[in-house]
Amino acid sequence: MSREAAGDTHFQPLGNPSFRSTEHRPYRSSQNSLLPSESTSSQPPENSRQDALERLAELSRDDRLRALEDLVLNVMAQTGKRIRRWDMHRSFRELGVSGGRAMRLRRALADRTGQTVTSSVLLDHPTPQALARHLEASLLRDGGASVGPAGSESGGPAPRDEDETVAVIGMACRYPGGVQGPDDLWRLVDQGTDAITPLPTDRGWDLTALTDTERGSHNTTYSRGGGFLTEPGLFDAEFFGMTDAEAYATDPQQRLLLETSWEVIEHARIDPSSLRATPTGVFVGVAHQSYSAPLDQEPEELQGHSLVGSLGSSLSGRIAYALGLEGPALTIDTACSSALVCVHLAAQSLRSGESSLAIAGGASINSTPGAFAAISRQRGLAPDGRAKSFSAHADGFALSEGVGLILLERLSDARRNGHPVLAVIRGSAVNQDGTSNGMTAPNAPAQERLIRRALADARLRPDQVDVVEAHSPGTEFGDPVEVRALQATYARDRAPERPLLLGTFKSNIGHSLAAAGAAGVMKMVMALRHGRIPRTLHVEEPTTRVDWSSGTIRLLAEPEPWPETGEPRRAAVSSFGITGTNGHVIVESAPQERADETVGLAGAGSPAGDVPAAVAIADMSSPSVPVPGSADASSAPAVPWLLSARTASGLCDQAARLREHVAARPGLSDLDIGCSLATTRARFEHRAVVVAHDRSALLRGLDALAGGGTSPGLHRSCADDPDADASCVLTLDAAGARLVAEEAPRLHQAFPAFGAQLRALCERAGEELGESVDADALLRAPESGAAPADELRAFLSGLALLHLLESWDVRPGSVTAHPDALALAAHVTGALPFADALRIATVRAHRAEGGPDEDHQEAAEHLTKLVAELSPETPWIPLSLTAGQPLTPDDLCNPALWLRSQASEGTPAPGTTLELRGSGTDVTTRLPLLPDAVGTDAPNVEDRAMRRVGGLLTALAQYEAHIGGVDWGAVLAERGARTVDLPTYPFQRRLFWAPFRAAQEQS
């Protein structure tokens, strides 16, 4: 079940899995191309292509796109550029496909598809994924095929609803005081931490020349400190596909926004890769950019990257490019109000239907000391670097920095998509001071108008807002102006017993300029959720420039519980730009009935493909998946935990971070963690799966992965050789199919989708045979001493299991069949339709029954006649008999082939297995899906049977580690899993900083 990240449908609810149809739907694989080349096709090229186009049109859109992506991968490999499925979103330029290689790719695609593939096609569709989508449209259009509904395209507008509530579903940030995320931010304000530190010594600033106690001195500052991030130059350039030179030349604001944009999506429990080609908007605020240098002073190796690296538009455009987002991408500069203005614009974009999701926030990094010097010249900074908001001792603002992003979605969509709702944007407004006492002077009447407009947008009375997170930067005259505007709006006619509570985050970290509004929103969202309002620092003696006597406004000199009013909790956040643009946002607690912290989700893991490897894989006999409802707690169903990273070191760090996170939260469900890892995190080339049935074993697996060791339940990929190739061969025989039939009841209990598939197959078989096929009998546990399952039961049960595997995106590259399972193999590879394969299996079942020789002879004659009537097709993927050459349609018309038996072959029956092959080698290992040899420690028949069923999970883990692409969301869908918060991606950062820029500015 692949997930389509289009429009507003990112996920589907758990408990409602969609099964692939039981109609004839053969396996396809990335090992084989969809459309034949002229050199390999056995039919005339036009006939062969038209046949393939007709088959393509019959597929669902998900399957069509997967098949065409396989085609592009295959053709790229033939032209000398092998890539992995998770790289399909990267541009051809980034993948090294240009010049002669691009020409060969275009020619090969033209050969396969009969389409004219010009150089402009690769320019207009610059990634393998986009090229596959283009091929879908052009092939089906030019082929005249009739295509069923494909679902809404990602660019389609959503219904317009100006009154739609907007939800906050994710947050990510970097702020002073070591704040790396919203939980850190909450700890800092909840504990009343002062995060102001001395001027940094690691940015190349000449502090001796910079500092001067004289106010107004040229190119100096009298402020002794401020709010600073720890090592803002650290960045994971490789993760975002940037060269070292490009990273050095890129503004740290861009780099930090890239990392936090990834994290804000993960915080919303969304796989970031699922948002590619969706109308997700990006609204980023900025106030100043101090990292760029004059072109003639740039080192030569950076000059090719400096322009884009320093453009303001790149702050939003870089995010959209890196994540493949196709909604509006705007960089907004209204100075200190930039982030709140972005939240306002993002909410409008969502309500208008322009965006399906929206990232909003801002960034401000002081790469050079220029802002300190400029504001010191105006005598605007506090000498000690601390913001004393609303205090009688206010003496200027504290210059700070930070990055803050918020992910927004229409509330109805968030509920439908199963995304966590942290709070809602109840209303917002933006306005301008116009002509005032000075361009940079605050204006109380303008602020009053702003607040009234936001209240009107929220349809609220002033007394329905409990708290205001003020702009208040700590200036002697500006803070009282803001309080007067609040008194004229929120405090007017307000009862003293329910005063407006007033505070500001700036007292903790200073004024982070374009990122300040995002910090205020995040602080209030966390306070809404915790039910506590943090105190404001340095406000022991309130300013005397405000009349506080009415009691309708109270400063938060101490932390307070959120007042109980009988209504949802509400807070307002203000930001006022130095040039007069003002923003005001009202946030409200999430609707009570759905404010839980864990929300059920489903959906596939992000696309992944073949992992190059020559692999050696361990025995598949453990661990087990007991029947649900077992009274023995020790035999709880096994759980897979999937981890993935761009690099081997990142994978180890991922394991360590998850281990720490889980150990600190013993109440989390193992199953919920597994579901969240599978459905809310992107998949990369380095992967590992830990499979176990208890927490201690899962943690041992994480410990082993983090430390580079081994563990019985740990299955790890080998992604070191990009040119190697691993393939999967499905081996079918009668013994394995009969074992599936015998274990059908337990398979149904462990995976209800298996039972649904089997019932559908039995119903269709009854229609074809003209007699009832009792699915209930197949799903009941066999009585002791019952005869082995006949070939018909084995055929139906085996096909149900293979359909289940296909619904989990387990796709073999070829199929090898032993004679007794050839009907099943011929059907799943597309050589025979269901009806023909079913009749052959039925006749063979009768032939295998005991009886007089004349009955055997009659069955053989019947089978020979039936085979003569077959019209086999060329299999979609190679089909062979045991270790022989691939079978052709002519081979399948030979009755002698169908009259052979396993016994006549004289080869052992390995059971139904997946075999992994390294590049150019023989089979490395066999992975039995239902292992017959389960070990001597299984105490009874029931336990051995459950271990066979449990082998499926371990087989899937091995397949994931070495091939990739298992849809774990579908595997776990029917087990009642929910998504929970997990650690975000462990970026592997290195330092990229150009200290010469600070020196150039100071000189």
Residue pairs with C-beta under 8 A, 6 or more apart in sequence:
1 17
1 18
1 604
1 807
1 808
1 809
1 967
1 969
1 970
2 62
2 66
2 604
2 607
2 809
2 967
3 10
3 11
3 12
3 274
3 603
3 604
3 969
4 61
4 62
4 151
5 154
5 274
5 275
5 276
5 277
5 278
6 151
6 152
6 153
6 154
6 156
6 277
6 278
7 152
7 153
7 154
7 156
7 158
7 278
7 279
7 356
8 158
8 356
8 410
8 413
8 416
8 417
9 152
9 416
9 417
10 270
10 274
10 275
10 278
10 417
10 419
10 603
11 417
11 418
11 419
11 601
11 602
11 603
11 679
12 18
12 602
12 603
13 418
13 600
13 601
13 602
14 600
14 601
14 602
14 675
14 973
14 974
14 976
14 977
14 978
15 600
15 602
15 973
15 974
15 976
16 602
17 602
17 753
17 807
17 970
17 973
17 974
19 753
19 756
19 757
19 760
19 803
19 807
20 803
20 806
20 807
22 757
22 760
22 761
22 764
22 803
22 834
23 834
24 827
24 830
24 833
24 834
25 59
25 63
25 806
26 827
26 828
26 829
26 830
26 831
26 875
26 876
26 877
27 730
27 802
27 806
27 811
27 812
27 815
27 828
27 829
27 830
27 876
27 877
28 34
28 63
28 66
28 67
28 70
28 811
28 876
28 877
29 70
29 728
29 811
29 812
29 813
29 814
29 877
30 69
30 70
30 73
30 74
30 85
30 609
30 610
30 811
30 813
31 74
31 610
31 727
31 813
31 814
31 877
32 70
32 74
32 813
32 876
32 877
32 878
33 70
33 71
33 74
33 75
33 112
34 52
34 56
34 67
34 68
34 70
34 71
35 48
35 49
35 52
35 53
35 71
35 112
35 113
36 43
36 45
36 48
36 49
36 52
36 112
37 108
37 111
37 112
38 45
38 111
41 48
42 48
42 874
42 888
43 51
45 114
46 114
49 113
49 114
49 143
50 143
53 139
53 140
53 143
53 145
54 143
54 145
56 64
56 67
56 68
56 139
56 140
56 145
57 64
57 140
57 143
57 145
57 146
57 147
57 148
59 67
60 148
61 136
61 150
61 151
64 136
65 132
65 133
65 136
68 132
68 133
68 135
68 136
68 139
69 85
69 88
69 128
69 129
69 132
69 607
71 112
71 113
71 132
71 135
72 88
72 109
72 128
72 131
72 132
72 135
73 83
73 85
73 88
73 128
73 609
75 105
75 108
75 109
75 112
76 82
76 83
76 97
76 105
76 128
77 83
78 108
79 101
79 104
79 105
79 108
80 101
80 104
81 95
81 96
81 97
81 101
81 105
82 612
82 722
82 723
82 725
83 90
83 95
83 128
84 608
84 609
84 610
84 611
84 612
84 685
84 722
84 964
85 607
85 608
85 609
85 610
85 964
85 965
86 273
86 606
86 607
86 608
86 609
86 682
86 683
86 684
86 685
86 964
87 95
87 128
88 127
88 128
88 129
88 132
88 607
88 609
89 127
89 129
89 273
89 276
89 324
90 127
90 128
90 241
91 126
91 127
92 98
92 102
92 122
92 126
92 127
92 128
93 126
94 241
95 128
97 105
97 122
102 119
102 122
105 122
106 117
106 118
106 119
106 121
106 122
107 117
109 115
109 117
109 135
110 116
110 117
113 135
113 139
115 135
115 138
115 139
115 142
121 131
121 134
122 131
124 134
125 131
125 133
125 134
127 324
129 276
129 277
130 277
133 277
139 145
140 147
154 277
154 278
154 279
154 326
154 356
155 279
155 326
157 353
157 354
158 353
158 356
158 410
158 413
159 353
160 351
160 352
160 353
161 351
161 353
161 410
162 351
162 352
163 351
164 350
164 351
164 410
164 411
164 412
165 410
165 411
165 412
165 424
165 425
165 426
166 346
166 347
166 350
166 351
166 408
166 409
166 410
166 411
166 424
166 425
167 408
167 409
167 410
167 411
167 414
167 419
167 421
167 422
167 423
167 424
167 425
167 590
168 406
168 407
168 408
168 421
168 422
168 423
168 424
168 425
168 521
168 525
168 587
169 268
169 407
169 408
169 409
169 414
169 419
169 420
169 421
169 422
170 264
170 265
170 266
170 267
170 268
170 269
170 270
170 406
170 407
170 420
170 422
171 181
171 182
171 264
171 267
171 404
171 405
171 406
171 407
171 422
171 522
171 525
172 181
172 182
172 260
172 261
172 263
172 264
172 267
172 404
172 405
172 984
173 179
173 180
173 181
173 182
173 185
173 260
173 402
173 403
173 404
173 405
173 515
173 518
173 519
173 522
174 180
174 229
174 232
174 256
174 260
174 402
174 403
174 404
175 185
175 188
175 195
175 227
175 229
175 400
175 402
175 403
175 404
175 509
175 512
175 515
175 519
176 195
176 196
176 197
176 227
176 228
176 229
176 400
176 401
176 402
176 509
176 510
177 184
177 188
177 193
177 195
177 227
177 508
177 509
178 184
178 195
178 230
179 185
179 188
179 195
179 402
179 509
181 263
181 267
181 984
182 267
182 522
182 525
182 526
185 519
185 522
185 523
185 526
186 523
186 526
186 527
186 530
187 193
188 195
188 508
188 509
189 505
189 508
189 523
189 526
189 534
190 530
190 532
190 534
190 559
192 508
192 534
192 535
192 537
192 559
193 508
194 386
194 508
194 537
195 227
195 508
195 509
195 510
196 225
196 226
196 227
196 384
196 385
196 386
196 398
196 509
196 510
197 225
197 226
197 227
197 228
198 224
198 225
198 385
199 205
199 207
199 210
199 211
199 221
199 223
199 224
199 225
199 226
199 228
199 369
199 372
200 228
201 207
202 231
203 233
203 367
203 368
203 993
203 995
203 998
204 993
204 994
204 995
204 996
204 997
204 998
204 999
205 368
205 369
205 998
205 1002
206 998
206 999
206 1002
209 219
209 220
209 1002
210 219
210 220
210 221
210 369
210 372
210 373
210 1002
211 220
211 221
211 222
211 224
212 220
212 221
212 222
213 222
214 220
214 222
215 222
215 376
215 379
216 376
216 377
216 379
217 376
218 373
218 377
219 373
219 1002
220 373
220 376
221 369
221 372
221 373
221 375
221 376
221 381
222 376
222 381
222 383
223 372
223 376
223 381
223 382
223 383
223 384
223 385
223 396
223 398
223 399
224 383
224 384
224 385
225 384
225 385
225 386
225 398
226 366
226 372
226 385
226 398
226 399
226 400
226 401
226 510
227 385
227 398
227 399
227 400
227 401
227 402
227 509
227 510
227 511
227 512
228 366
228 400
228 401
229 256
229 365
229 401
229 402
231 991
232 252
232 256
232 365
232 367
232 401
233 252
233 991
233 992
233 993
234 989
234 990
234 991
234 992
235 247
235 252
235 255
235 256
235 258
235 259
235 987
235 989
235 990
235 992
236 259
236 987
236 988
236 989
236 990
237 243
237 244
237 246
237 247
237 990
237 992
238 646
238 647
238 988
239 646
239 650
239 985
239 987
239 988
240 258
240 322
241 322
242 250
244 992
245 301
245 302
245 304
245 305
246 305
246 309
247 255
247 992
248 302
248 305
248 992
248 993
248 994
249 298
249 302
249 304
249 305
249 306
249 309
249 310
249 994
250 305
250 308
250 309
250 310
250 314
250 318
250 992
251 289
251 291
251 292
251 309
251 310
251 314
251 315
251 365
251 367
252 291
252 365
252 367
252 992
252 993
253 286
253 289
253 291
253 315
253 363
253 364
253 365
253 403
254 309
254 314
254 315
254 318
255 992
256 363
256 365
256 403
257 284
257 315
257 318
257 319
257 363
257 403
257 405
258 318
258 319
258 322
259 987
260 361
260 403
260 404
260 405
261 282
261 319
261 322
261 323
261 359
261 405
262 272
262 323
262 984
262 985
263 405
263 984
263 985
264 359
264 405
264 406
264 407
265 271
265 272
265 275
265 323
265 359
265 407
266 272
266 680
266 681
266 982
266 984
266 985
267 407
267 981
267 984
268 407
268 409
268 419
268 420
269 419
269 420
269 599
269 601
269 676
269 680
269 979
269 980
269 981
270 419
270 680
271 603
271 605
271 606
271 679
271 680
271 681
271 682
272 323
272 682
273 606
273 607
273 682
273 683
274 603
274 606
275 323
275 324
275 325
275 357
276 323
276 324
276 325
277 324
277 326
278 325
278 326
278 327
278 356
278 357
279 325
279 326
279 327
279 354
279 355
279 356
280 323
280 325
280 326
280 327
280 355
280 356
280 357
280 358
280 359
281 325
281 327
281 328
281 329
281 330
281 346
281 349
281 350
281 354
281 355
281 357
281 358
281 359
282 316
282 317
282 319
282 320
282 325
282 327
282 328
282 329
282 330
282 358
282 359
283 316
283 328
283 330
283 332
283 342
283 343
283 345
283 346
283 349
283 358
283 359
283 360
283 361
284 315
284 316
284 319
284 330
284 331
284 332
284 342
284 359
284 360
284 361
284 362
284 363
284 405
285 331
285 332
285 333
285 334
285 337
285 338
285 339
285 341
285 342
285 361
285 362
285 363
285 514
285 515
285 517
285 518
286 312
286 315
286 331
286 332
286 333
286 338
286 362
286 363
286 364
286 514
287 333
287 335
287 336
287 338
287 362
287 364
287 513
287 514
288 364
288 371
288 513
289 310
289 312
290 365
290 366
290 367
290 368
290 370
290 371
290 997
290 1001
291 309
291 310
291 365
291 367
291 368
291 994
291 997
292 306
292 309
292 310
292 997
293 306
293 994
293 996
293 997
293 1000
294 1000
295 303
295 306
297 1000
298 306
302 309
302 994
308 314
311 317
312 331
312 333
313 331
314 331
315 331
315 363
316 329
316 330
316 331
317 329
317 331
319 325
319 329
319 359
320 326
320 327
320 329
325 359
327 349
327 354
327 355
327 356
327 357
327 358
328 349
328 354
328 355
330 342
330 345
332 338
332 341
332 342
332 345
333 514
334 341
334 577
334 579
334 581
334 583
335 513
335 514
335 577
335 578
335 579
335 581
336 471
336 473
336 511
336 513
336 514
336 516
336 517
336 575
336 576
336 577
336 578
337 430
337 517
337 575
337 576
337 577
337 581
337 582
337 583
338 362
338 513
338 514
338 517
338 575
338 577
339 360
339 361
339 362
339 404
339 514
339 515
339 516
339 517
339 518
339 519
339 521
339 575
339 583
340 428
340 430
340 517
340 518
340 520
340 521
340 573
340 574
340 575
340 583
340 584
340 585
341 430
341 517
341 575
341 577
341 581
341 583
342 360
342 361
342 362
342 517
343 360
343 361
343 406
343 408
343 425
343 428
343 517
343 518
343 521
343 583
343 585
344 428
344 429
344 430
344 583
344 585
345 360
345 430
346 355
346 358
346 359
346 360
346 408
347 358
347 408
347 425
347 428
349 355
349 358
350 356
350 357
350 358
350 408
350 409
350 410
351 410
356 409
356 413
357 407
357 408
357 409
358 407
358 408
358 409
359 405
359 406
359 407
359 408
360 405
360 406
360 407
360 408
360 518
361 403
361 404
361 405
361 406
361 515
361 518
362 403
362 404
362 513
362 514
362 515
362 516
362 517
362 518
363 402
363 403
363 404
363 514
363 515
364 400
364 401
364 402
364 403
364 512
364 513
364 514
364 515
365 401
365 403
366 372
366 399
366 401
367 997
367 998
368 997
368 998
368 1001
368 1002
369 998
369 1001
369 1002
370 1001
371 399
372 381
372 399
375 381
375 399
379 396
380 396
380 397
380 475
381 396
381 397
381 398
381 399
382 388
382 395
382 396
382 397
382 398
382 474
383 395
383 396
385 398
385 399
385 510
386 398
386 474
386 507
386 510
386 537
386 538
387 397
387 398
387 472
387 473
387 474
387 504
387 506
387 507
387 510
387 511
387 538
388 394
388 395
388 474
388 507
388 538
388 539
389 470
389 472
389 473
389 474
389 479
389 504
389 506
389 507
389 536
389 538
389 539
390 470
390 472
390 479
390 483
390 502
390 504
390 536
390 539
390 542
390 543
390 546
390 555
391 474
391 538
391 539
391 540
391 541
391 542
391 543
392 541
392 542
392 543
392 544
393 538
393 541
394 474
394 475
394 476
394 479
394 543
395 474
395 476
396 474
396 475
396 476
397 473
397 474
397 475
397 506
397 510
397 511
398 473
398 474
398 506
398 509
398 510
398 511
399 510
399 511
399 513
400 506
400 509
400 510
400 511
400 512
400 513
401 512
401 513
401 515
402 509
402 512
402 515
402 516
402 519
403 515
404 512
404 515
404 517
404 518
404 519
404 521
404 522
405 518
406 518
406 521
406 522
408 425
409 417
409 419
411 421
411 424
411 591
413 419
414 420
414 421
415 421
415 594
417 601
418 599
418 600
418 601
418 602
418 979
419 599
419 601
420 597
420 599
420 979
421 590
421 591
421 594
421 595
422 525
422 529
422 590
423 524
423 525
423 528
423 529
423 587
423 588
423 589
423 590
424 587
424 588
424 589
424 590
424 591
425 585
425 586
425 587
425 588
426 458
426 460
426 570
426 586
426 587
426 588
427 454
427 455
427 456
427 457
427 458
427 459
427 460
427 585
427 586
428 454
428 457
428 583
428 584
428 585
428 586
429 450
429 451
429 453
429 454
429 457
429 583
429 584
430 450
430 581
430 582
430 583
430 584
431 446
431 449
431 450
431 453
431 581
431 582
432 446
432 580
432 581
432 582
433 441
433 442
433 443
433 446
433 580
433 581
433 582
434 443
434 446
434 580
436 442
436 443
436 446
436 580
437 443
439 579
439 580
440 578
440 579
442 478
442 481
442 482
442 576
443 481
443 580
444 481
444 482
444 484
444 485
444 488
445 485
446 580
446 582
447 481
447 482
447 485
447 574
447 576
447 582
448 485
448 488
448 489
450 574
450 582
450 583
450 584
451 462
451 485
451 486
451 489
451 490
451 572
451 574
451 584
452 489
453 584
454 572
454 584
454 585
454 586
455 461
455 462
455 465
455 489
455 586
457 586
458 586
460 570
460 586
462 489
462 490
462 491
462 492
462 493
462 494
463 490
463 493
463 494
463 495
463 498
464 567
464 570
465 490
465 500
465 570
465 571
465 572
465 586
466 500
466 501
466 562
466 563
466 565
466 569
466 570
466 571
467 500
467 501
467 502
467 503
467 524
467 527
467 533
467 562
467 570
467 571
467 572
468 486
468 490
468 500
468 501
468 502
468 503
468 571
468 572
468 573
468 574
469 503
469 504
469 505
469 520
469 521
469 523
469 524
469 571
469 572
469 573
469 574
470 479
470 482
470 486
470 502
470 503
470 504
470 574
471 482
471 504
471 516
471 574
471 575
471 576
472 478
472 479
472 482
472 504
472 506
473 479
473 506
473 511
474 506
474 507
474 511
476 543
476 545
477 545
479 543
479 545
479 546
480 543
480 545
480 546
482 574
482 576
483 502
483 546
483 553
484 546
486 500
486 502
486 553
487 550
487 552
487 553
490 500
490 553
490 572
491 499
491 500
491 550
491 552
491 553
494 500
494 552
495 552
496 550
496 551
496 552
498 563
498 565
499 551
499 552
499 553
499 554
500 552
500 553
500 554
501 533
501 554
501 556
501 560
501 563
502 536
502 553
502 554
502 555
502 556
503 533
503 534
503 535
503 536
503 555
503 556
504 520
504 536
505 516
505 519
505 520
505 523
506 516
507 536
507 537
507 538
507 539
508 537
509 519
512 519
516 575
517 573
517 575
517 583
517 585
520 573
520 574
520 575
521 573
521 585
521 587
523 534
524 571
524 573
524 587
525 587
527 533
527 534
527 562
527 571
528 562
528 569
528 571
528 587
528 588
528 589
529 589
531 561
531 562
531 569
532 559
532 560
532 561
532 562
533 556
533 559
533 560
533 561
533 562
534 556
534 559
535 556
535 557
535 558
535 559
535 560
536 555
536 556
536 557
539 555
539 556
539 557
540 557
542 548
542 555
548 555
562 569
568 588
568 589
568 591
568 592
569 588
569 589
570 586
570 587
570 588
570 589
571 586
571 587
572 584
572 585
572 586
572 587
573 584
573 585
573 586
573 587
574 582
574 583
574 584
575 582
575 583
575 584
576 582
576 583
577 583
589 595
597 980
597 981
598 672
598 978
598 979
598 980
599 978
599 979
600 976
600 977
600 978
600 979
601 675
601 679
601 680
601 969
601 978
601 979
602 679
602 969
602 970
602 973
603 679
603 969
604 679
604 809
604 967
604 968
604 969
604 970
605 642
605 678
605 679
605 681
605 683
605 965
605 966
605 967
605 968
605 969
606 681
606 682
606 683
607 683
607 965
608 683
608 687
608 964
608 965
609 964
609 965
610 725
610 726
610 727
610 963
610 964
611 685
611 687
611 717
611 718
611 719
611 726
611 961
611 962
611 963
611 964
612 719
612 721
612 722
612 723
612 724
612 725
612 726
612 919
613 717
613 718
613 719
613 721
613 724
613 726
613 918
613 962
614 718
614 724
614 726
614 918
614 919
614 921
614 924
615 718
615 726
615 916
615 918
615 924
615 925
615 961
615 962
616 924
616 925
617 715
617 916
617 924
617 925
617 927
617 958
617 962
618 925
618 958
619 931
620 927
620 928
620 929
620 931
620 951
620 954
620 955
620 958
621 931
621 933
621 934
621 935
621 947
621 951
622 712
622 713
622 934
622 935
622 947
622 950
622 954
623 638
623 691
623 692
623 693
623 697
623 712
623 713
623 947
623 950
623 953
623 954
624 635
624 638
624 693
624 943
624 946
624 947
624 949
624 950
625 637
625 638
625 693
625 750
625 946
625 949
625 950
625 952
625 953
626 632
626 635
626 636
626 637
626 693
626 946
626 950
627 746
627 749
627 750
627 946
627 949
628 637
628 749
628 750
628 975
629 749
630 636
634 693
634 694
635 693
635 943
635 946
636 693
636 694
637 671
637 693
637 750
637 975
638 691
638 692
638 693
638 950
638 953
638 954
639 670
639 671
639 673
639 674
639 691
639 692
639 693
639 698
640 674
640 678
640 689
640 690
640 691
640 953
640 956
640 957
640 968
640 971
640 972
641 658
641 670
641 673
641 674
641 677
641 689
641 690
641 691
641 698
641 701
641 702
642 674
642 677
642 678
642 681
642 683
642 687
642 688
642 689
642 960
642 968
643 651
643 654
643 655
643 658
643 677
643 687
643 688
643 689
643 690
643 705
644 651
644 654
644 681
644 682
644 683
644 684
644 686
644 687
644 688
645 651
645 653
645 654
645 684
645 686
645 985
645 986
646 684
646 685
646 686
646 988
647 686
647 988
648 686
648 719
648 720
649 988
650 686
650 985
650 986
650 987
650 988
651 686
651 687
651 688
651 705
651 716
652 705
652 706
652 707
652 708
653 706
653 986
653 988
654 983
654 985
654 986
655 688
655 702
655 703
655 705
655 706
656 702
656 706
657 983
657 986
658 673
658 677
658 702
658 982
658 983
659 699
659 702
659 703
659 706
660 983
661 982
661 983
662 668
662 673
662 695
662 698
662 699
662 702
663 699
666 695
668 980
669 977
669 978
669 980
670 694
670 695
670 698
671 972
671 975
671 976
671 977
672 977
672 978
672 979
672 980
673 980
673 982
674 968
674 972
674 977
675 968
675 969
675 972
675 977
675 978
675 979
676 979
676 980
676 981
676 982
677 968
677 982
678 968
678 969
678 971
678 972
679 968
679 969
679 979
680 979
680 982
681 982
681 985
683 964
683 965
685 717
685 719
686 717
686 719
687 716
687 717
687 719
687 960
687 961
687 964
688 705
688 714
688 715
688 716
688 717
688 961
689 714
689 715
689 956
689 957
689 960
689 961
690 698
690 701
690 702
690 705
690 711
690 713
690 714
690 715
691 701
691 713
691 715
691 953
691 954
691 957
692 698
692 700
692 701
692 713
697 712
697 713
698 713
700 711
700 713
701 711
701 713
701 714
703 709
703 711
704 710
704 711
704 714
705 711
705 714
705 716
713 954
715 954
715 957
715 958
715 960
715 961
716 961
717 961
717 962
717 964
718 962
723 919
724 918
724 919
725 918
725 919
726 916
726 917
726 918
726 919
726 962
726 963
727 813
727 814
727 916
727 917
727 963
728 810
728 811
728 812
728 813
728 914
728 915
728 916
728 917
728 959
728 963
729 812
729 813
729 814
729 815
729 816
729 914
729 915
729 916
729 917
729 923
730 802
730 812
730 814
730 815
730 816
730 828
730 912
730 913
730 914
730 915
731 815
731 816
731 817
731 818
731 910
731 912
731 913
731 914
731 915
731 926
732 798
732 815
732 816
732 817
732 818
732 821
732 824
732 825
732 912
733 817
733 818
733 820
733 821
733 902
733 909
733 910
733 911
733 912
734 791
734 794
734 818
734 820
734 821
734 902
734 909
735 820
735 902
735 909
735 911
736 798
736 821
736 909
736 910
736 911
736 912
736 913
736 928
736 929
736 930
737 789
737 791
737 794
737 795
737 797
737 798
737 820
737 821
737 824
737 912
738 788
738 789
738 793
738 794
739 911
739 912
739 930
739 932
739 948
740 747
740 794
740 797
740 798
740 800
740 801
740 912
740 929
740 930
741 778
741 789
741 793
741 794
741 796
741 797
741 798
742 782
742 788
742 789
743 930
743 945
743 948
743 949
744 754
744 755
744 758
744 778
744 779
744 797
744 800
745 779
745 780
745 781
746 781
746 945
746 946
746 948
746 949
747 754
747 755
747 801
747 949
748 754
748 755
748 758
748 779
750 949
750 950
750 952
751 804
751 952
751 971
751 974
752 974
753 804
753 807
753 970
753 973
753 974
754 800
754 801
754 804
755 775
755 779
757 799
757 800
757 803
757 804
758 775
758 778
758 779
758 796
758 797
758 800
759 775
759 779
761 796
761 799
761 800
761 803
762 773
762 774
762 775
762 778
762 796
763 773
763 775
764 834
765 773
765 792
765 796
765 838
766 772
766 773
768 834
768 835
768 838
768 839
769 838
769 839
769 842
773 792
773 796
778 793
778 796
778 797
789 797
790 845
790 848
790 849
791 820
791 823
791 841
791 842
791 844
791 845
791 848
792 838
792 841
792 842
792 845
794 821
794 824
794 841
795 823
795 824
795 837
795 838
795 841
798 821
798 824
798 912
799 824
799 827
799 828
801 912
801 929
802 824
802 828
805 929
807 967
807 970
808 956
808 966
808 967
808 968
808 970
808 971
809 965
809 966
809 967
809 970
810 914
810 956
810 959
810 966
811 965
812 877
812 914
813 877
813 878
814 877
814 878
814 879
814 880
814 886
815 825
815 828
815 829
815 875
815 877
815 878
815 879
815 880
816 825
816 879
816 880
816 881
816 882
816 883
816 915
817 824
817 825
817 826
817 879
817 880
817 881
817 882
818 881
818 882
818 902
818 905
818 907
818 909
819 881
819 897
819 898
819 900
819 901
819 902
819 904
819 905
820 844
820 901
820 902
822 881
822 897
822 898
823 832
823 837
823 838
823 840
823 841
823 844
823 898
824 837
824 841
825 879
826 832
826 837
826 872
826 875
826 879
826 892
827 833
827 834
827 836
827 837
829 875
829 876
829 877
829 878
829 879
830 873
830 874
830 875
830 876
830 877
831 872
831 873
831 874
831 875
831 879
831 887
831 889
831 892
832 840
832 870
832 872
832 873
832 892
836 866
836 870
839 866
840 863
840 866
840 867
840 898
843 859
843 862
843 863
843 866
844 859
844 863
844 898
846 855
846 859
846 862
847 856
847 859
847 860
847 863
849 855
860 899
863 895
863 898
863 899
864 895
864 899
867 892
867 893
867 894
867 895
867 898
868 893
868 895
870 892
870 893
871 889
872 889
872 892
872 893
873 889
874 888
874 889
875 886
875 887
878 886
879 886
879 887
880 886
880 887
881 887
881 897
882 905
882 907
887 897
891 897
902 909
910 926
910 928
911 928
911 929
911 930
911 931
911 932
912 928
912 929
912 930
913 926
913 927
913 928
913 929
914 926
914 927
914 929
914 955
914 958
914 959
915 923
915 924
915 925
915 926
915 927
916 923
916 924
916 925
916 927
916 958
916 959
916 962
916 963
917 923
917 924
918 924
927 955
927 958
927 959
928 951
928 955
929 951
929 952
929 955
930 948
930 949
930 951
930 952
931 947
931 948
931 951
932 948
934 944
934 947
934 948
934 951
935 947
938 944
938 947
953 971
956 966
956 968
956 971
959 966
960 966
960 968
